[in-house]
Amino acid sequence: MLRLASAAKDQGVAMKAQKIYLDFNASTPIAPEVVQEMEPFLSQHFGNPSSVHWAGIPAKGAIEQARKRVAELLDCHPGEVVFTSGGSESNNHAIKGVFFALRQKGNHIITTQIEHPAVINPCRFLERLGAEVTYVPVDRYGSVDPQDIQKAVTPNTILITVMHANNEVGTIQPIHEISEIAKGRGIIFHTDAAQSIGKIVTKVDDLGVDLLSVAGHKLYAPKGVGVLYIRSGTPIEPLIHGAGHELGRRAGTENVLLVVGLGKACEIAKRYLSDNRILKLRDRFWKLLQDHFGEKVVLNGHPVHRLPNTLNVSFVGKAGGDILSRLDGIAASTGAACHSGSVELSPVLKAMRISPDVGMGAIRFSLGRTTTQEEVDAVVQRLKNTVPLSATVC
Ligand SMILES: Cc1ncc(COP(=O)(O)O)c(C=O)c1O
Protein backbone atom coordinates (compact mmCIF):
# COMPACT_ATOMS: atom_id res chain seq x y z
CA MET A 1 0.00 0.00 0.00
CA LEU A 2 2.77 2.33 1.03
CA ARG A 3 4.82 1.32 -2.03
CA LEU A 4 1.86 1.98 -4.32
CA ALA A 5 1.29 5.40 -2.80
CA SER A 6 4.92 6.37 -3.15
CA ALA A 7 5.07 5.06 -6.75
CA ALA A 8 2.02 7.14 -7.61
CA LYS A 9 3.61 10.12 -5.91
CA ASP A 10 6.84 9.65 -7.91
CA GLN A 11 4.85 9.34 -11.10
CA GLY A 12 2.85 12.43 -10.15
CA VAL A 13 6.03 14.41 -9.59
CA ALA A 14 7.47 13.19 -12.89
CA MET A 15 4.26 14.12 -14.76
CA LYS A 16 4.14 17.51 -13.08
CA ALA A 17 7.68 18.24 -14.13
CA GLN A 18 6.85 17.35 -17.73
CA LYS A 19 3.51 18.99 -18.26
CA ILE A 20 3.46 22.75 -18.80
CA TYR A 21 0.26 24.50 -19.81
CA LEU A 22 0.75 27.58 -21.99
CA ASP A 23 -2.59 27.54 -23.79
CA PHE A 24 -4.70 29.83 -21.61
CA ASN A 25 -6.25 31.49 -24.69
CA ALA A 26 -7.74 28.10 -25.55
CA SER A 27 -9.16 27.58 -22.07
CA THR A 28 -8.38 28.28 -18.44
CA PRO A 29 -8.68 26.01 -15.41
CA ILE A 30 -11.58 26.84 -13.11
CA ALA A 31 -10.27 29.02 -10.26
CA PRO A 32 -10.45 27.24 -6.85
CA GLU A 33 -12.61 30.06 -5.40
CA VAL A 34 -14.99 29.61 -8.32
CA VAL A 35 -15.26 25.87 -7.63
CA GLN A 36 -16.00 26.63 -3.98
CA GLU A 37 -18.72 29.12 -4.87
CA MET A 38 -20.37 26.65 -7.26
CA GLU A 39 -20.35 23.65 -4.92
CA PRO A 40 -23.64 24.36 -3.01
CA PHE A 41 -25.43 24.65 -6.36
CA LEU A 42 -24.22 21.18 -7.28
CA SER A 43 -25.07 19.53 -3.99
CA GLN A 44 -27.93 21.52 -2.42
CA HIS A 45 -29.71 24.31 -4.30
CA PHE A 46 -31.47 22.50 -7.11
CA GLY A 47 -34.54 24.75 -7.40
CA ASN A 48 -35.67 26.46 -10.57
CA PRO A 49 -34.78 30.17 -10.36
CA SER A 50 -38.21 31.00 -11.83
CA SER A 51 -39.99 29.27 -8.93
CA VAL A 52 -41.20 31.65 -6.25
CA HIS A 53 -41.10 29.08 -3.40
CA TRP A 54 -38.29 28.20 -0.98
CA ALA A 55 -36.44 25.99 -3.47
CA GLY A 56 -36.26 28.62 -6.18
CA ILE A 57 -35.31 31.59 -4.02
CA PRO A 58 -31.61 30.74 -3.43
CA ALA A 59 -31.16 29.99 -7.14
CA LYS A 60 -32.76 33.27 -8.19
CA GLY A 61 -30.70 35.18 -5.61
CA ALA A 62 -27.49 33.59 -6.83
CA ILE A 63 -28.20 34.47 -10.46
CA GLU A 64 -28.90 38.07 -9.58
CA GLN A 65 -25.71 38.26 -7.51
CA ALA A 66 -23.76 36.84 -10.46
CA ARG A 67 -25.39 39.37 -12.77
CA LYS A 68 -24.24 42.18 -10.47
CA ARG A 69 -20.69 40.81 -10.41
CA VAL A 70 -20.53 40.64 -14.20
CA ALA A 71 -21.97 44.15 -14.42
CA GLU A 72 -19.29 45.46 -12.07
CA LEU A 73 -16.55 44.08 -14.31
CA LEU A 74 -18.15 45.46 -17.47
CA ASP A 75 -19.21 48.68 -15.70
CA CYS A 76 -22.79 48.39 -16.89
CA HIS A 77 -26.26 48.03 -15.38
CA PRO A 78 -27.02 44.45 -14.17
CA GLY A 79 -30.19 44.48 -16.30
CA GLU A 80 -27.99 44.70 -19.40
CA VAL A 81 -26.31 41.33 -18.66
CA VAL A 82 -27.84 38.31 -20.43
CA PHE A 83 -26.47 34.85 -19.56
CA THR A 84 -25.75 32.55 -22.50
CA SER A 85 -24.02 29.23 -23.16
CA GLY A 86 -20.70 30.88 -24.08
CA GLY A 87 -18.87 33.09 -26.54
CA SER A 88 -20.26 31.38 -29.65
CA GLU A 89 -23.86 31.82 -28.59
CA SER A 90 -23.27 35.44 -27.55
CA ASN A 91 -21.74 36.25 -30.95
CA ASN A 92 -24.53 34.46 -32.82
CA HIS A 93 -27.14 36.27 -30.74
CA ALA A 94 -25.55 39.67 -31.34
CA ILE A 95 -25.12 39.29 -35.10
CA LYS A 96 -28.28 37.40 -36.03
CA GLY A 97 -30.33 39.27 -33.42
CA VAL A 98 -29.47 42.69 -34.86
CA PHE A 99 -29.93 41.48 -38.44
CA PHE A 100 -33.40 40.10 -37.68
CA ALA A 101 -34.40 43.20 -35.71
CA LEU A 102 -33.21 45.67 -38.35
CA ARG A 103 -33.51 43.85 -41.68
CA GLN A 104 -36.17 46.34 -42.84
CA LYS A 105 -33.72 49.18 -42.20
CA GLY A 106 -30.70 47.67 -43.96
CA ASN A 107 -28.80 44.48 -44.72
CA HIS A 108 -25.15 45.49 -44.50
CA ILE A 109 -22.78 44.24 -41.81
CA ILE A 110 -19.14 45.25 -41.37
CA THR A 111 -16.65 42.91 -39.72
CA THR A 112 -12.95 42.06 -40.11
CA GLN A 113 -10.94 39.29 -41.70
CA ILE A 114 -9.48 38.15 -38.39
CA GLU A 115 -12.61 37.43 -36.38
CA HIS A 116 -13.16 34.12 -34.62
CA PRO A 117 -15.26 31.59 -36.60
CA ALA A 118 -18.05 32.33 -34.08
CA VAL A 119 -18.36 35.72 -35.81
CA ILE A 120 -17.31 34.87 -39.38
CA ASN A 121 -19.71 31.93 -39.70
CA PRO A 122 -22.87 33.71 -38.46
CA CYS A 123 -22.00 36.41 -41.04
CA ARG A 124 -21.59 33.77 -43.76
CA PHE A 125 -24.94 32.27 -42.72
CA LEU A 126 -26.66 35.66 -42.95
CA GLU A 127 -25.19 36.18 -46.44
CA ARG A 128 -27.33 33.21 -47.46
CA LEU A 129 -30.35 35.11 -46.11
CA GLY A 130 -29.58 38.26 -48.08
CA ALA A 131 -27.07 40.09 -45.86
CA GLU A 132 -24.13 41.88 -47.44
CA VAL A 133 -20.99 41.59 -45.36
CA THR A 134 -17.76 43.57 -45.70
CA TYR A 135 -14.71 41.79 -44.26
CA VAL A 136 -12.29 44.66 -43.56
CA PRO A 137 -8.58 43.76 -43.90
CA VAL A 138 -5.92 44.21 -41.21
CA ASP A 139 -2.28 45.30 -41.35
CA ARG A 140 0.82 43.18 -40.74
CA TYR A 141 0.27 43.40 -36.97
CA GLY A 142 -3.35 42.32 -37.16
CA SER A 143 -4.66 45.84 -36.47
CA VAL A 144 -7.79 47.23 -38.09
CA ASP A 145 -7.60 50.80 -39.39
CA PRO A 146 -10.75 52.67 -38.23
CA GLN A 147 -10.62 54.59 -41.51
CA ASP A 148 -11.19 51.32 -43.38
CA ILE A 149 -14.29 50.78 -41.25
CA GLN A 150 -15.43 54.32 -42.01
CA LYS A 151 -14.93 53.75 -45.76
CA ALA A 152 -16.96 50.52 -45.63
CA VAL A 153 -20.06 52.19 -44.15
CA THR A 154 -23.05 52.46 -46.51
CA PRO A 155 -26.59 53.79 -45.94
CA ASN A 156 -27.58 50.11 -45.45
CA THR A 157 -25.08 49.37 -42.65
CA ILE A 158 -26.90 48.13 -39.55
CA LEU A 159 -24.09 46.46 -37.59
CA ILE A 160 -20.34 46.70 -37.09
CA THR A 161 -18.71 43.78 -35.28
CA VAL A 162 -14.99 43.94 -34.47
CA MET A 163 -13.28 41.74 -31.89
CA HIS A 164 -11.66 43.46 -28.91
CA ALA A 165 -8.53 41.28 -28.94
CA ASN A 166 -7.50 38.53 -31.29
CA ASN A 167 -7.29 34.99 -29.94
CA GLU A 168 -4.26 33.93 -32.03
CA VAL A 169 -1.91 36.90 -31.95
CA GLY A 170 -3.46 38.98 -29.15
CA THR A 171 -3.67 42.26 -31.09
CA ILE A 172 -6.03 44.72 -29.39
CA GLN A 173 -8.26 46.69 -31.76
CA PRO A 174 -9.04 50.44 -31.56
CA ILE A 175 -12.57 49.73 -30.36
CA HIS A 176 -13.26 53.20 -28.98
CA GLU A 177 -12.33 54.90 -32.28
CA ILE A 178 -14.53 52.48 -34.21
CA SER A 179 -17.39 53.12 -31.77
CA GLU A 180 -17.25 56.83 -32.62
CA ILE A 181 -17.77 55.98 -36.28
CA ALA A 182 -20.69 53.68 -35.43
CA LYS A 183 -22.30 56.22 -33.11
CA GLY A 184 -21.96 59.02 -35.67
CA ARG A 185 -23.91 56.96 -38.19
CA GLY A 186 -26.45 55.37 -35.81
CA ILE A 187 -25.01 51.88 -36.40
CA ILE A 188 -25.12 49.15 -33.72
CA PHE A 189 -21.62 48.18 -32.57
CA HIS A 190 -20.71 44.74 -31.20
CA THR A 191 -17.38 43.50 -29.91
CA ASP A 192 -16.31 39.94 -29.19
CA ALA A 193 -14.45 40.35 -25.90
CA ALA A 194 -14.01 36.60 -25.27
CA GLN A 195 -10.22 36.98 -25.15
CA SER A 196 -9.89 40.41 -23.56
CA ILE A 197 -12.18 40.06 -20.57
CA GLY A 198 -10.17 39.57 -17.39
CA LYS A 199 -6.88 40.28 -19.21
CA ILE A 200 -7.41 43.97 -19.91
CA VAL A 201 -10.05 46.50 -18.87
CA THR A 202 -13.35 45.91 -20.70
CA LYS A 203 -15.70 48.70 -19.60
CA VAL A 204 -18.56 49.03 -22.03
CA ASP A 205 -18.81 52.84 -21.91
CA ASP A 206 -15.07 53.33 -22.40
CA LEU A 207 -15.23 50.96 -25.36
CA GLY A 208 -18.45 52.59 -26.60
CA VAL A 209 -20.12 49.32 -27.56
CA ASP A 210 -23.81 48.39 -27.69
CA LEU A 211 -23.18 44.65 -27.51
CA LEU A 212 -20.28 42.69 -26.03
CA SER A 213 -19.62 38.93 -25.85
CA VAL A 214 -18.04 37.12 -22.90
CA ALA A 215 -16.87 33.47 -22.74
CA GLY A 216 -16.59 32.02 -19.22
CA HIS A 217 -13.90 29.47 -19.89
CA LYS A 218 -11.33 32.10 -20.92
CA LEU A 219 -11.84 33.72 -17.52
CA TYR A 220 -11.24 30.87 -15.03
CA ALA A 221 -14.98 30.06 -15.02
CA PRO A 222 -16.44 26.83 -16.43
CA LYS A 223 -17.00 26.04 -20.10
CA GLY A 224 -20.50 26.39 -21.52
CA VAL A 225 -21.40 29.72 -19.96
CA GLY A 226 -21.07 33.28 -21.20
CA VAL A 227 -22.72 36.66 -21.36
CA LEU A 228 -24.09 38.94 -23.99
CA TYR A 229 -24.06 42.52 -22.76
CA ILE A 230 -26.99 44.33 -24.41
CA ARG A 231 -27.01 48.10 -23.94
CA SER A 232 -30.45 49.21 -22.85
CA GLY A 233 -32.57 50.13 -25.88
CA THR A 234 -30.52 48.19 -28.46
CA PRO A 235 -32.81 46.65 -31.08
CA ILE A 236 -32.15 42.89 -31.04
CA GLU A 237 -34.20 39.72 -31.52
CA PRO A 238 -33.63 36.78 -29.18
CA LEU A 239 -31.68 33.87 -30.63
CA ILE A 240 -33.56 31.32 -28.55
CA HIS A 241 -37.32 31.86 -28.28
CA GLY A 242 -39.33 30.32 -25.47
CA ALA A 243 -40.45 31.42 -22.02
CA GLY A 244 -39.55 34.84 -20.66
CA HIS A 245 -36.20 34.06 -19.03
CA GLU A 246 -33.56 36.78 -18.95
CA LEU A 247 -36.34 39.38 -19.43
CA GLY A 248 -37.41 37.70 -22.67
CA ARG A 249 -33.99 38.02 -24.27
CA ARG A 250 -32.79 34.39 -23.93
CA ALA A 251 -35.23 31.59 -23.24
CA GLY A 252 -34.29 28.54 -21.20
CA THR A 253 -33.92 27.89 -17.49
CA GLU A 254 -30.68 29.54 -16.45
CA ASN A 255 -27.73 27.23 -15.79
CA VAL A 256 -27.48 28.32 -12.16
CA LEU A 257 -24.33 26.33 -11.39
CA LEU A 258 -22.32 27.79 -14.27
CA VAL A 259 -23.76 31.29 -13.93
CA VAL A 260 -22.68 31.33 -10.26
CA GLY A 261 -19.19 30.29 -11.38
CA LEU A 262 -19.01 33.01 -14.00
CA GLY A 263 -20.15 35.65 -11.49
CA LYS A 264 -17.42 34.67 -9.05
CA ALA A 265 -14.82 34.57 -11.84
CA CYS A 266 -15.74 38.15 -12.81
CA GLU A 267 -15.38 39.29 -9.20
CA ILE A 268 -11.92 37.69 -9.02
CA ALA A 269 -10.88 39.05 -12.44
CA LYS A 270 -11.16 42.62 -11.19
CA ARG A 271 -8.35 41.90 -8.73
CA TYR A 272 -5.97 40.78 -11.50
CA LEU A 273 -6.44 43.68 -13.89
CA SER A 274 -3.74 45.80 -12.27
CA ASP A 275 -1.30 42.89 -11.82
CA ASN A 276 1.47 42.90 -14.44
CA ARG A 277 3.15 39.62 -13.36
CA ILE A 278 1.94 37.76 -16.46
CA LEU A 279 3.05 40.59 -18.75
CA LYS A 280 6.54 40.50 -17.22
CA LEU A 281 6.78 36.73 -17.68
CA ARG A 282 5.56 37.02 -21.27
CA ASP A 283 8.22 39.67 -22.01
CA ARG A 284 10.92 37.59 -20.33
CA PHE A 285 9.90 34.66 -22.54
CA TRP A 286 10.21 36.80 -25.69
CA LYS A 287 13.56 38.27 -24.64
CA LEU A 288 15.05 34.84 -23.93
CA LEU A 289 13.88 33.61 -27.34
CA GLN A 290 15.32 36.64 -29.11
CA ASP A 291 18.65 36.28 -27.26
CA HIS A 292 19.06 32.74 -28.54
CA PHE A 293 17.30 32.67 -31.92
CA GLY A 294 17.94 36.28 -33.05
CA GLU A 295 16.42 36.89 -36.48
CA LYS A 296 15.27 33.28 -36.67
CA VAL A 297 12.38 34.13 -34.39
CA VAL A 298 9.67 36.64 -35.30
CA LEU A 299 6.86 38.11 -33.21
CA ASN A 300 3.37 37.82 -34.68
CA GLY A 301 0.89 40.45 -33.54
CA HIS A 302 1.20 44.04 -32.42
CA PRO A 303 4.40 44.74 -30.44
CA VAL A 304 2.55 47.08 -28.02
CA HIS A 305 -1.23 46.86 -28.44
CA ARG A 306 -1.38 43.20 -27.52
CA LEU A 307 -2.91 41.06 -24.76
CA PRO A 308 -0.45 40.88 -21.86
CA ASN A 309 -0.45 37.08 -21.79
CA THR A 310 -0.06 36.29 -25.50
CA LEU A 311 3.19 35.48 -27.27
CA ASN A 312 2.74 34.26 -30.83
CA VAL A 313 6.15 33.62 -32.33
CA SER A 314 7.36 32.13 -35.59
CA PHE A 315 10.46 30.00 -35.87
CA VAL A 316 11.48 31.01 -39.38
CA GLY A 317 11.72 28.16 -41.88
CA LYS A 318 10.46 25.60 -39.36
CA ALA A 319 7.05 23.98 -38.88
CA GLY A 320 5.30 24.96 -35.65
CA GLY A 321 3.47 21.62 -35.52
CA ASP A 322 6.74 19.67 -35.75
CA ILE A 323 8.28 21.72 -32.95
CA LEU A 324 5.28 21.25 -30.67
CA SER A 325 5.17 17.51 -31.32
CA ARG A 326 8.78 17.31 -30.14
CA LEU A 327 8.03 19.39 -27.04
CA ASP A 328 6.15 16.54 -25.45
CA GLY A 329 4.09 17.70 -22.46
CA ILE A 330 4.04 21.38 -23.39
CA ALA A 331 0.53 22.58 -24.25
CA ALA A 332 0.48 25.44 -26.78
CA SER A 333 -1.11 26.03 -30.22
CA THR A 334 0.12 26.34 -33.78
CA GLY A 335 -1.00 28.80 -36.43
CA ALA A 336 -0.49 26.59 -39.46
CA ALA A 337 -1.15 23.05 -40.61
CA CYS A 338 1.37 21.16 -42.73
CA HIS A 339 -0.14 18.68 -45.24
CA SER A 340 2.04 16.64 -47.60
CA GLY A 341 4.74 19.28 -47.69
CA SER A 342 2.41 22.27 -48.25
CA VAL A 343 1.45 24.73 -45.55
CA GLU A 344 -2.00 26.08 -44.77
CA LEU A 345 -1.74 29.21 -42.63
CA SER A 346 -4.56 30.12 -40.28
CA PRO A 347 -6.98 32.74 -41.72
CA VAL A 348 -5.62 35.24 -39.16
CA LEU A 349 -1.98 34.87 -40.24
CA LYS A 350 -3.10 34.90 -43.89
CA ALA A 351 -5.06 38.13 -43.35
CA MET A 352 -1.91 39.62 -41.76
CA ARG A 353 -0.09 38.61 -44.97
CA ILE A 354 2.58 36.72 -43.05
CA SER A 355 4.81 34.91 -45.55
CA PRO A 356 4.50 31.08 -45.53
CA ASP A 357 8.11 30.49 -44.38
CA VAL A 358 7.40 32.63 -41.31
CA GLY A 359 3.75 31.69 -40.75
CA MET A 360 4.32 27.94 -40.89
CA GLY A 361 6.64 28.22 -37.89
CA ALA A 362 4.05 30.02 -35.73
CA ILE A 363 3.37 28.86 -32.18
CA ARG A 364 1.00 30.63 -29.80
CA PHE A 365 2.10 30.53 -26.19
CA SER A 366 -0.55 32.01 -23.90
CA LEU A 367 0.28 32.45 -20.24
CA GLY A 368 -2.05 32.50 -17.25
CA ARG A 369 -2.37 32.99 -13.52
CA THR A 370 -0.60 29.74 -12.64
CA THR A 371 2.33 30.22 -15.04
CA THR A 372 5.68 30.49 -13.26
CA GLN A 373 9.09 31.81 -14.27
CA GLU A 374 10.47 28.27 -13.90
CA GLU A 375 7.95 27.06 -16.48
CA VAL A 376 8.82 29.83 -18.93
CA ASP A 377 12.56 29.16 -18.52
CA ALA A 378 12.02 25.41 -18.93
CA VAL A 379 10.08 25.89 -22.17
CA VAL A 380 12.76 28.22 -23.55
CA GLN A 381 15.41 25.62 -22.69
CA ARG A 382 13.39 22.88 -24.38
CA LEU A 383 13.01 25.09 -27.48
CA LYS A 384 16.76 25.76 -27.54
CA ASN A 385 17.41 22.02 -27.37
CA THR A 386 14.75 21.16 -29.94
CA VAL A 387 14.86 23.82 -32.65
CA PRO A 388 18.08 23.87 -34.68
CA LEU A 389 19.30 27.27 -35.81
CA SER A 390 19.77 25.92 -39.36
CA ALA A 391 16.91 25.90 -41.89
CA THR A 392 14.66 22.89 -42.41
CA VAL A 393 11.69 22.39 -44.71
CA CYS A 394 8.19 21.46 -43.55
C1 LIG B 1 -12.31 35.40 -29.74
C2 LIG B 1 -13.22 34.25 -29.42
N1 LIG B 1 -14.53 34.37 -29.63
C3 LIG B 1 -15.40 33.39 -29.36
C4 LIG B 1 -14.96 32.19 -28.87
C5 LIG B 1 -15.96 31.09 -28.61
O1 LIG B 1 -16.26 30.99 -27.24
P1 LIG B 1 -16.92 29.65 -26.67
O2 LIG B 1 -15.88 28.60 -26.75
O3 LIG B 1 -17.30 30.01 -25.26
O4 LIG B 1 -18.12 29.36 -27.51
C6 LIG B 1 -13.60 32.01 -28.62
C7 LIG B 1 -13.09 30.72 -28.14
O5 LIG B 1 -12.04 30.26 -28.53
C8 LIG B 1 -12.71 33.07 -28.91
O6 LIG B 1 -11.39 32.95 -28.71
The ligand as an SDF file (V2000), in Angstrom:
LIG
                    3D

 16 16  0  0  0  0  0  0  0  0999 V2000
  -12.3080   35.3990  -29.7380 C   0  0  0  0  0  0  0  0  0  0  0  0
  -13.2200   34.2520  -29.4240 C   0  0  0  0  0  0  0  0  0  0  0  0
  -14.5320   34.3740  -29.6330 N   0  0  0  0  0  0  0  0  0  0  0  0
  -15.3980   33.3940  -29.3580 C   0  0  0  0  0  0  0  0  0  0  0  0
  -14.9650   32.1910  -28.8690 C   0  0  0  0  0  0  0  0  0  0  0  0
  -15.9570   31.0920  -28.6130 C   0  0  0  0  0  0  0  0  0  0  0  0
  -16.2570   30.9860  -27.2370 O   0  0  0  0  0  0  0  0  0  0  0  0
  -16.9210   29.6520  -26.6750 P   0  0  0  0  0  0  0  0  0  0  0  0
  -15.8810   28.5970  -26.7480 O   0  0  0  0  0  0  0  0  0  0  0  0
  -17.3030   30.0070  -25.2550 O   0  0  0  0  0  0  0  0  0  0  0  0
  -18.1180   29.3630  -27.5070 O   0  0  0  0  0  0  0  0  0  0  0  0
  -13.5950   32.0090  -28.6230 C   0  0  0  0  0  0  0  0  0  0  0  0
  -13.0860   30.7170  -28.1390 C   0  0  0  0  0  0  0  0  0  0  0  0
  -12.0390   30.2610  -28.5290 O   0  0  0  0  0  0  0  0  0  0  0  0
  -12.7060   33.0700  -28.9140 C   0  0  0  0  0  0  0  0  0  0  0  0
  -11.3870   32.9520  -28.7100 O   0  0  0  0  0  0  0  0  0  0  0  0
  1  2  1  0
  2  3  1  0
  2 15  2  0
  3  4  2  0
  4  5  1  0
  5  6  1  0
  5 12  2  0
  6  7  1  0
  7  8  1  0
  8  9  2  0
  8 10  1  0
  8 11  1  0
 12 13  1  0
 12 15  1  0
 13 14  2  0
 15 16  1  0
M  END
$$$$
